[in-house]
Amino acid sequence: MLCRKHGDKQAQVEKLTNELKLLECRMRELNERYQQSQDEKLAMKKQLRQAELQAKKDRLIAEKVIEENENLIQENSQLQVTVSKMLLQTDMNFPIVGDEKCQSELVQIKENEQLLRAELISRENALHDAHVEQRRLCCQIEDLESTQRTLKQSQGKLYDQIESLQSASRVLSDENKQLRQEILGLETSIETHLANIQQQGEEIKTLRNRLSAYEQQKKIISAKLRNAQQEHREKFLQLNQLATEFRQISQSLYNDTSPARYLAECEDNNSKKE
């Protein structure tokens, strides 16, 4: 019964040990996932900082381009006003070369304005893309933080389960240790009983040998007794026979020495003398 109980406790200890190993393996996986998410979070934060710096740089460049564009537009407007005034004030006989020069400058100014506007649009688009990337990274960081919170909660639950299993394992280990001590005590007691049984077996063997010797002596004595009884019967028969013979002899002697016979013999002798 105690050995079966010890076996059940041992099986429970092994089961809890296996569950503890599985939980520890799962805990390592969660730690790896948490570390991976932490690394991804740091990488995304780095990307976010870079995106913020790039957005800030693009914003400064855009603001500078806008400012330069506004200055150029204002300058262009002033030049257009100046050109218009010059055209109005110039005589119709003004050399065509000067007019062409003004027109060329005006075209150049317009081309510069278009280039600046195109660059401004490009900078604004880049700034918009940077804002979109920044929002995307922020959303990913929030998702990672949510995942980390979930992982931390799972880790907390696993820690509680591991602690509970470790506590149960310690209790079972103590019970198992106590059972082993009881088993050792029983084994010692059994060994003592076996030694006593062996000693008693030796004593029984000795007693059986003595009993066998006594029985052998009894047989010898019985045989001697039977022989003695036989001799006694034979002697009794001999004595009985001797007694019978003695009685017969006594009777015969008695008959020979009786008084009547003696008187008869005396009378017979007297008659013979006469």
C-alpha positions as CSV (number, residue, x, y, z in Angstrom):
1,M,0.0,0.0,0.0
2,L,2.8,2.4,0.9
3,C,4.8,1.5,-2.2
4,R,1.7,2.2,-4.4
5,K,1.2,5.5,-2.6
6,H,4.9,6.3,-3.2
7,G,4.5,5.4,-6.9
8,D,1.4,7.7,-7.2
9,K,3.3,10.6,-5.6
10,Q,6.3,9.9,-7.8
11,A,4.0,10.0,-10.9
12,Q,2.5,13.3,-9.7
13,V,6.0,14.8,-9.2
14,E,7.0,13.7,-12.7
15,K,3.8,15.2,-14.1
16,L,4.3,18.5,-12.3
17,T,7.9,18.5,-13.4
18,N,6.9,18.1,-17.1
19,E,4.3,20.8,-16.8
20,L,6.9,23.1,-15.2
21,K,9.3,22.4,-18.0
22,L,6.6,23.2,-20.6
23,L,5.7,26.4,-18.8
24,E,9.4,27.4,-18.6
25,C,9.8,26.7,-22.3
26,R,6.7,28.8,-23.0
27,M,8.1,31.5,-20.8
28,R,11.3,31.5,-22.8
29,E,9.3,31.8,-26.0
30,L,7.4,34.7,-24.5
31,N,10.6,36.4,-23.4
32,E,12.0,35.9,-26.8
33,R,8.9,37.4,-28.4
34,Y,8.9,40.2,-25.9
35,Q,12.6,40.9,-26.6
36,Q,11.9,40.8,-30.3
37,S,9.0,43.2,-30.0
38,Q,11.1,45.4,-27.8
39,D,13.8,45.4,-30.5
40,E,11.2,46.1,-33.2
41,K,9.8,48.9,-31.0
42,L,13.2,50.4,-30.5
43,A,13.9,50.1,-34.3
44,M,10.5,51.8,-35.1
45,K,11.2,54.5,-32.5
46,K,14.5,55.1,-34.2
47,Q,12.7,55.2,-37.6
48,L,10.2,57.5,-36.1
49,R,12.9,59.9,-34.8
50,Q,14.5,59.8,-38.2
51,A,11.2,60.4,-39.9
52,E,10.5,63.3,-37.4
53,L,14.0,64.7,-38.1
54,Q,13.5,64.3,-41.8
55,A,10.0,65.8,-41.6
56,K,11.4,68.7,-39.5
57,K,14.2,69.2,-42.1
58,D,11.7,69.0,-44.9
59,R,9.4,71.4,-43.2
60,L,12.3,73.8,-42.7
61,I,13.3,73.4,-46.3
62,A,9.6,73.8,-47.4
63,E,9.2,76.9,-45.3
64,K,12.5,78.3,-46.7
65,V,11.3,77.4,-50.3
66,I,7.9,79.0,-49.6
67,E,9.7,82.1,-48.2
68,E,12.0,82.2,-51.2
69,N,9.1,81.6,-53.5
70,E,7.1,84.3,-51.9
71,N,10.1,86.6,-52.2
72,L,10.5,85.7,-55.9
73,I,6.9,86.1,-56.5
74,Q,7.0,89.5,-54.9
75,E,10.1,90.3,-56.8
76,N,8.6,89.0,-60.0
77,S,5.5,91.1,-59.4
78,Q,7.7,94.1,-58.8
79,L,9.7,93.3,-62.0
80,Q,6.5,92.9,-64.0
81,V,5.3,96.3,-62.7
82,T,8.6,97.8,-63.5
83,V,8.6,96.3,-67.0
84,S,5.1,97.5,-67.6
85,K,6.1,100.9,-66.5
86,M,9.2,100.8,-68.7
87,L,7.2,99.7,-71.6
88,L,4.6,102.4,-71.2
89,Q,7.3,105.1,-70.8
90,T,9.5,103.8,-73.6
91,D,9.1,105.4,-77.0
92,M,7.9,103.2,-79.8
93,N,11.3,103.7,-81.4
94,F,13.0,101.9,-78.4
95,P,15.4,99.4,-79.8
96,I,13.9,95.9,-80.1
97,V,16.9,94.4,-78.5
98,G,16.1,96.0,-75.1
99,D,12.5,94.8,-75.4
100,E,13.7,91.3,-76.1
101,K,16.1,91.5,-73.2
102,C,13.2,92.5,-70.9
103,Q,11.1,89.7,-72.3
104,S,13.9,87.2,-71.8
105,E,14.3,88.3,-68.2
106,L,10.6,88.0,-67.7
107,V,10.6,84.5,-69.2
108,Q,13.5,83.5,-67.0
109,I,11.7,84.8,-63.9
110,K,8.6,82.9,-64.8
111,E,10.6,79.7,-65.4
112,N,12.3,80.2,-62.0
113,E,8.9,80.7,-60.5
114,Q,7.7,77.5,-62.0
115,L,10.7,75.6,-60.8
116,L,10.3,77.0,-57.3
117,R,6.6,76.1,-57.4
118,A,7.5,72.5,-58.5
119,E,10.1,72.2,-55.8
120,L,7.6,73.6,-53.3
121,I,5.0,71.0,-54.4
122,S,7.7,68.2,-54.2
123,R,8.7,69.4,-50.7
124,E,5.0,69.5,-49.6
125,N,4.5,66.0,-50.9
126,A,7.6,64.7,-49.1
127,L,6.4,66.4,-45.9
128,H,3.0,64.8,-46.3
129,D,4.6,61.4,-46.9
130,A,6.8,61.9,-43.8
131,H,3.6,62.7,-41.8
132,V,1.9,59.6,-43.1
133,E,5.0,57.4,-42.3
134,Q,5.2,59.0,-38.9
135,R,1.5,58.1,-38.2
136,R,2.1,54.6,-39.5
137,L,5.1,54.1,-37.2
138,C,3.1,55.5,-34.3
139,C,0.3,53.0,-35.0
140,Q,2.9,50.2,-35.1
141,I,4.5,51.4,-31.9
142,E,1.0,51.4,-30.2
143,D,0.4,47.9,-31.5
144,L,3.8,46.7,-30.2
145,E,3.1,48.3,-26.8
146,S,-0.3,46.6,-26.7
147,T,1.4,43.3,-27.6
148,Q,4.0,43.9,-24.9
149,R,1.3,44.6,-22.3
150,T,-0.4,41.3,-23.4
151,L,2.9,39.5,-23.2
152,K,3.6,40.9,-19.7
153,Q,0.1,39.8,-18.6
154,S,0.8,36.3,-20.0
155,Q,4.2,36.3,-18.3
156,G,2.6,37.3,-15.0
157,K,0.1,34.4,-15.4
158,L,2.9,32.0,-16.3
159,Y,5.0,33.2,-13.3
160,D,2.0,32.5,-11.1
161,Q,1.4,29.1,-12.6
162,I,5.1,28.3,-12.3
163,E,5.2,29.4,-8.7
164,S,2.0,27.4,-8.0
165,L,3.5,24.3,-9.7
166,Q,6.8,24.8,-7.9
167,S,5.0,25.0,-4.5
168,A,3.0,21.9,-5.4
169,S,6.2,20.2,-6.5
170,R,7.9,21.1,-3.2
171,V,4.9,19.7,-1.2
172,L,5.0,16.5,-3.2
173,S,8.7,16.3,-2.9
174,D,8.5,16.7,0.8
175,E,5.7,14.0,0.9
176,N,7.8,11.8,-1.4
177,K,10.8,12.3,0.9
178,Q,8.7,11.4,3.9
179,L,7.4,8.3,2.1
180,R,10.9,7.3,1.2
181,Q,11.9,7.6,4.8
182,E,8.9,5.5,5.8
183,I,9.8,2.9,3.1
184,L,13.4,2.9,4.4
185,G,12.0,2.3,7.9
186,L,9.8,-0.4,6.7
187,E,12.7,-2.0,4.8
188,T,14.8,-1.9,7.9
189,S,11.9,-3.4,9.9
190,I,11.4,-6.0,7.2
191,E,15.1,-6.9,7.2
192,T,14.9,-7.2,11.0
193,H,11.9,-9.4,10.8
194,L,13.5,-11.5,8.0
195,A,16.6,-11.8,10.2
196,N,14.4,-12.9,13.1
197,I,12.5,-15.3,10.8
198,Q,15.8,-16.7,9.6
199,Q,17.0,-17.1,13.2
200,Q,13.7,-18.7,14.1
201,G,14.1,-21.0,11.1
202,E,17.5,-22.0,12.3
203,E,16.1,-22.6,15.8
204,I,13.2,-24.6,14.2
205,K,15.7,-26.6,12.2
206,T,17.7,-27.3,15.4
207,L,14.6,-28.3,17.2
208,R,13.6,-30.5,14.3
209,N,17.0,-32.1,14.4
210,R,16.7,-32.6,18.2
211,L,13.1,-34.0,17.7
212,S,14.4,-36.3,15.0
213,A,17.1,-37.4,17.5
214,Y,14.5,-37.9,20.2
215,E,12.3,-39.9,17.9
216,Q,15.3,-42.0,16.9
217,Q,16.1,-42.5,20.6
218,K,12.4,-43.2,21.2
219,K,12.5,-45.9,18.5
220,I,15.6,-47.4,20.1
221,I,14.0,-47.3,23.6
222,S,10.8,-48.7,22.2
223,A,12.7,-51.5,20.5
224,K,14.6,-52.2,23.8
225,L,11.3,-52.1,25.7
226,R,9.7,-54.5,23.3
227,N,12.7,-56.8,23.7
228,A,12.6,-56.4,27.5
229,Q,8.8,-57.2,27.5
230,Q,9.5,-60.2,25.3
231,E,12.2,-61.4,27.6
232,H,9.9,-60.7,30.6
233,R,7.1,-62.7,29.0
234,E,9.5,-65.5,28.3
235,K,10.9,-65.4,31.8
236,F,7.3,-65.3,33.2
237,L,6.4,-68.3,31.1
238,Q,9.5,-70.0,32.4
239,L,8.7,-69.1,36.0
240,N,5.1,-70.2,35.4
241,Q,6.3,-73.5,34.1
242,L,8.8,-73.9,36.9
243,A,6.0,-73.1,39.4
244,T,3.8,-75.7,37.8
245,E,6.5,-78.2,37.9
246,F,7.2,-77.2,41.5
247,R,3.6,-77.7,42.4
248,Q,3.6,-81.0,40.8
249,I,6.7,-82.1,42.7
250,S,5.2,-80.7,45.9
251,Q,2.0,-82.6,45.3
252,S,3.9,-85.7,44.6
253,L,6.0,-85.3,47.7
254,Y,2.9,-84.5,49.7
255,N,1.2,-87.6,48.6
256,D,4.3,-89.7,49.4
257,T,4.6,-88.4,52.9
258,S,0.9,-88.4,54.0
259,P,0.0,-90.1,57.5
260,A,-2.5,-92.6,56.2
261,R,0.1,-93.9,53.8
262,Y,2.6,-93.9,56.6
263,L,0.3,-96.0,58.8
264,A,-0.5,-98.3,56.0
265,E,3.2,-98.9,55.4
266,C,3.8,-99.4,59.1
267,E,1.0,-102.0,59.3
268,D,2.4,-103.7,56.3
269,N,5.8,-103.8,57.7
270,N,4.5,-105.2,61.0
271,S,2.6,-107.9,59.4
272,K,5.6,-108.9,57.5
273,K,7.6,-109.1,60.8
274,E,5.0,-111.4,62.3
